[in-house]
Every structure is written in structure tokens, then in C-alpha cells.
């Protein structure tokens, strides 16, 4: 499958607990951190939950 690069661009301060946990499950801790994931429906669903905090690009 294709890979996607997810970059954290905004802080999780004053966000709901579910959004914070979603970022943690994606492996994002610090602003500017980049992780690569497979392009699966579960990963895309998590990215969609926090799309206002991250940027996504095809790898």
C-alpha cells in the first residue's frame, strides 16, 4: 500500500482528550515531528479526527 507522511503542526493544548489520544496513537508528540504510516482506512480515520492539527502528504 501507499505510505503517507503525517506532520504535527499545531499544539494539542486545550483539545479534547480523544484528540490528544489520537495524536499519541499516531506517534506524534512534538510540533514538527513527522511519522510515516501505511495508507489504511483506520489511519485515515485517525488523521481525519485531527486534521486541524496535522498536515498530510503522500510519501
Residue, then its C-alpha position, 0 to 999 in steps of 0.5 A: x500500500x501507499x505510505x503517507x507522511x503525517x506532520x504535527x503542526x499545531x499544539x494539542x493544548x486545550x483539545x479534547x482528550x480523544x484528540x490528544x489520544x489520537x495524536x499519541x496513537x499516531x506517534x506524534x508528540x512534538x510540533x514538527x515531528x513527522x511519522x510515516x504510516x501505511x495508507x489504511x482506512x483506520x489511519x485515515x480515520x485517525x488523521x481525519x479526527x485531527x486534521x486541524x492539527x496535522x498536515x498530510x502528504x503522500x510519501 
